């Protein structure tokens, strides 16, 4: 896939020169910085080449706004004015990759644009690699849910929200019932299928501000924001049990059933530290299992 390049200049003759010079590239031409910004809101451009002197908005202001819309683009500015102050503004305010004076040799401009493309592709590769590594470090490889590390980070955010806005949250610690026999009877590949299905069901229950995590094995945790009291926690726990205990249909036509034991702790009533909150909910899981499974227990278990 070719890199997308946007050329902005109010001179139609220059735009036509761009068209002929870069005919083998994937380009878009625009004679207005205002229209160009609208275009950038609709699609991402990898390289942006802009004139400095344009009506309604100079090139520095355009580049500044363009960098806000798409901070990853590589930006080049052209001007017929050799004023050093303009160049300094362009670099300092707009994060301009290159500043070229008009008239600019077409081959020189082409070389600069090719270098800008190389810069964009190199930085994109680094960004993608960094994002991929971060995702792997913070998510469960089987289910795609948050892992233990991400759960702890999210808990810190929820505690900050309590400190700022007095927003309570609940921690639901969940352990599947009757899961081990499935693994032992049908193998780990079926067990993994069940775990992925449970993860999917949990995600459908929660709100956008909630966090679902897998701690490993058949243990899951939900951090649910704005759970004000035990009554609201009970309502959510019942939804979880109903969703999880529904029959699971596997790809090889097995119909399986699991239960779920839930321990619940509410911040800050049951603990004012994440580690203790987690331990409290974990202890409540065992109380739920003593009830026969597919049950929940709220606080006061340690």
Secondary structure, 3 states (H helix, E strand, C coil): CCCEEEEECCCHHHHHHHHHHCCCCEEEEECCHHHHHHHHHHCCCCEEEEECCCCCCCHHHHHHHHHHHCCCCEEEEEECCCCHHHHHHHHHHHCCCEEEECCCCHHHHHHHHHHHHHHHHHHHHHHHHHHHHHHHHHECCCCCCECHHHHHHHHHHHHHHHHHHCCCEEEEEEEEECCHHHHHHHCHHHHHHHHHHHHHHHHHHCCCCCEEEEEECCEEEEEEECCCCHHHHHHHHHHHHHHHHCCEECCCCCEECCEEEEEEEEECCCCCCHHHHHHHHHHHHHHHHHCCCCCEEECCCC
